Amino acid sequence: MSRAPLYERVESVLAGDIADGSLAPETQLPSEDGLVERFKVSRTTVRKAIQNLVERGLVEVRRGKGTFVTQPKITQELTELTGFVEDMQAMGRTATARLLDKRIVAADEAVAHQLALAPGTLVVRLRRVRLADRVAMSFDETYLPRDLGEKVAENDLEAEPVFALLEGKYGTALVEAEYKLEATAADPVTAEALQVPAGSPIFLIERTSYTTGNQPVDYERLHYRGDRIRFVTRLARRLGAAMQR
């Protein structure tokens, strides 16, 4: 007879249902009452089991809606300069976007530094939510020099990727980019955009893309949901590094 706590037994059964597909991604779990009745346990036991499943990333609680099985994490490679649409298409997923805001703003010191401008210079800021198979994946803030940004902003930014516009419509070749990635927590603006609780785990990528002549043309702050994506890269060993030790 199992000596595991009751909540662990409930957790194990539900995790098994998720693993074998009985509970598919985006399926809503039964209500607390339903789980209490199924497992013949207390509400406290059910809540502890659900909390553990949330911590394992197997389910998520959506305020006012219920508890749902999460989508498996997307694995995205960081091996070359690509845009969100290109990445999702390569994985056979449908990429869409929801435009939240586009406006001219004064560049703060961080934005100005990344775009090689003087602080206070007017730039175009785009805010979008990026979705894969209709699931929100990231909240993106894109900053562009004003002259180029105003042209980009005239387009349908829910249908046309910025990278495609820069290269295909405005003749701005993207040669390379600098990435900075860190783990952080969703601030209120990011949380509202992604419809997650404030403080949820977020991968923050700062990406500055350069055209010819080492000229920065696109600075982005990409806030990826930590429960939806993982990043992977492959590193080459520097020739002779071991022999130098």
C-alpha angles and dihedrals in degrees: 000000000000116000093192115123114266093247090056090053092051090046092049094051094048092045088052091051089053093047095051094044097250085121104039125199113286091021113138115234118233116269122269088261090052093050092045089054094045097049099029092230137123127274089248090058092048092048092050091050092050091047090055092049089051091051089051090053093241097117137016132207113230112200113247092002111065140244119319136187109251127235115254111264118268114235111217123189121224098205104112142014107276136148129240094258092051091049094050094044090052088058094047094252129132113244122204136163139214116208112220102173145347122188147138113261137171111260113244119217094273095049093043091051093051093049094041092242135130114265110265094031111141114252136169117254122198123191119194141161112224119210134195115202087347093304116121109244107166145007109221130199111192124189121195133176107268100247093050095034094056090055092049092047091059090069131082098269093185090063106027122061116229092230091054091050094048094050103030104035106024102034096238109144115210107218106170143337141214116229128200116183128187139160115247142150127262112262118212094269094050092042092053092047093050095036093235130126116276109262095035114147113271135183106220114201119187108198127183114188122203133205126203117313091035089280115158112226106162131037119183139183106203116192108197122189108250091212093055107045145034127194127222134183137174120229127204121220113242108248111258095006093127093047092054093062 
